[in-house]
Amino acid sequence: DIAADETIIQAAWRNGLTWPTICGGAGTCKTCVFLTLDGAEHLLPPEPWEASGLRSIAASLPVNGQGWRLACQAKVLGDIRLRKSGVRRKVDGR
């Protein structure tokens, strides 16, 4: 579940998942980038800050950045399916 006005990374943390990040969700490291597999129409359009960050890393992403979003910035309106390596359930509060 994801609350209104909550980012994907905030929802992951609230639901007991770790999500790879260096900047703690501030949008500066781009480590939280994920690939949208299905439901892209349920993602709100990227804000200028996120769009700029995605442009800066697009060349290093498969398919030249198409379908990629930052979990610390992306907000959803419905169901999506995504791919992100390194996401794990927290163990013993860590």
Contacts in CASP RR format, 6 or more apart in sequence:
PFRMAT RR
TARGET T0000
AUTHOR 0000-0000-0000
METHOD contacts of the structure
MODEL  1
DIAADETIIQAAWRNGLTWPTICGGAGTCKTCVFLTLDGAEHLLPPEPWE
ASGLRSIAASLPVNGQGWRLACQAKVLGDIRLRKSGVRRKVDGR
1 11 0 8 1.000
1 15 0 8 1.000
2 8 0 8 1.000
2 11 0 8 1.000
2 76 0 8 1.000
3 11 0 8 1.000
3 14 0 8 1.000
5 75 0 8 1.000
6 14 0 8 1.000
6 75 0 8 1.000
7 25 0 8 1.000
7 71 0 8 1.000
7 72 0 8 1.000
7 73 0 8 1.000
7 74 0 8 1.000
7 75 0 8 1.000
8 34 0 8 1.000
8 69 0 8 1.000
8 71 0 8 1.000
8 72 0 8 1.000
8 74 0 8 1.000
8 75 0 8 1.000
8 76 0 8 1.000
8 82 0 8 1.000
9 19 0 8 1.000
9 21 0 8 1.000
9 25 0 8 1.000
9 32 0 8 1.000
9 71 0 8 1.000
9 72 0 8 1.000
12 18 0 8 1.000
12 19 0 8 1.000
12 71 0 8 1.000
12 87 0 8 1.000
13 19 0 8 1.000
16 89 0 8 1.000
16 90 0 8 1.000
17 87 0 8 1.000
17 88 0 8 1.000
17 89 0 8 1.000
17 90 0 8 1.000
18 86 0 8 1.000
18 87 0 8 1.000
18 88 0 8 1.000
18 89 0 8 1.000
18 90 0 8 1.000
19 32 0 8 1.000
19 71 0 8 1.000
19 84 0 8 1.000
19 86 0 8 1.000
19 87 0 8 1.000
20 31 0 8 1.000
20 32 0 8 1.000
20 84 0 8 1.000
20 85 0 8 1.000
20 86 0 8 1.000
20 87 0 8 1.000
21 29 0 8 1.000
21 31 0 8 1.000
21 32 0 8 1.000
21 71 0 8 1.000
21 72 0 8 1.000
22 29 0 8 1.000
22 31 0 8 1.000
23 29 0 8 1.000
23 31 0 8 1.000
23 72 0 8 1.000
24 72 0 8 1.000
25 32 0 8 1.000
25 72 0 8 1.000
26 72 0 8 1.000
27 49 0 8 1.000
27 50 0 8 1.000
27 53 0 8 1.000
27 70 0 8 1.000
27 72 0 8 1.000
27 73 0 8 1.000
30 53 0 8 1.000
30 54 0 8 1.000
30 56 0 8 1.000
30 57 0 8 1.000
30 70 0 8 1.000
32 70 0 8 1.000
32 71 0 8 1.000
32 72 0 8 1.000
32 84 0 8 1.000
33 54 0 8 1.000
33 57 0 8 1.000
33 61 0 8 1.000
33 68 0 8 1.000
33 69 0 8 1.000
33 70 0 8 1.000
33 71 0 8 1.000
33 84 0 8 1.000
34 68 0 8 1.000
34 69 0 8 1.000
34 70 0 8 1.000
34 71 0 8 1.000
34 74 0 8 1.000
34 82 0 8 1.000
34 83 0 8 1.000
34 84 0 8 1.000
35 62 0 8 1.000
35 67 0 8 1.000
35 68 0 8 1.000
35 82 0 8 1.000
35 83 0 8 1.000
35 84 0 8 1.000
36 43 0 8 1.000
36 67 0 8 1.000
36 68 0 8 1.000
36 69 0 8 1.000
36 80 0 8 1.000
36 81 0 8 1.000
36 82 0 8 1.000
37 80 0 8 1.000
37 81 0 8 1.000
37 82 0 8 1.000
37 83 0 8 1.000
38 80 0 8 1.000
38 81 0 8 1.000
39 78 0 8 1.000
39 79 0 8 1.000
39 80 0 8 1.000
39 81 0 8 1.000
40 67 0 8 1.000
40 80 0 8 1.000
42 76 0 8 1.000
42 77 0 8 1.000
42 78 0 8 1.000
42 79 0 8 1.000
42 80 0 8 1.000
43 69 0 8 1.000
43 74 0 8 1.000
43 75 0 8 1.000
43 76 0 8 1.000
43 77 0 8 1.000
43 80 0 8 1.000
44 74 0 8 1.000
44 75 0 8 1.000
44 76 0 8 1.000
44 77 0 8 1.000
46 54 0 8 1.000
46 69 0 8 1.000
46 70 0 8 1.000
46 73 0 8 1.000
46 74 0 8 1.000
47 73 0 8 1.000
49 73 0 8 1.000
50 69 0 8 1.000
50 70 0 8 1.000
50 73 0 8 1.000
50 74 0 8 1.000
53 70 0 8 1.000
54 65 0 8 1.000
54 68 0 8 1.000
54 69 0 8 1.000
54 70 0 8 1.000
57 65 0 8 1.000
58 64 0 8 1.000
58 65 0 8 1.000
58 68 0 8 1.000
61 68 0 8 1.000
71 84 0 8 1.000
END
